[in-house]
Amino acid sequence: MNKPNNDYCDACNGKGHFLCCEGGCLRSFHFTCLEPPLELEDVPDESWYCKACRAAQVRFRPSQRDELQSGD
């Protein structure tokens, strides 16, 4: 069973609307707390992974590694 992502921003601990990591870490971020910040219209259509999950991409299956390497 998948756990829900955090209901607070992992950068500032604030509440609001988030971009949630799909790497299994449960982290969530305000669009403006990301580095670089994102505008709502710039949110990717594909899966998004936080920096920590992208750095630990060796944990993922080969098909997921391809997704991670393609961007934020």
Disulfide bonds with the S-S distance in Angstrom:
none
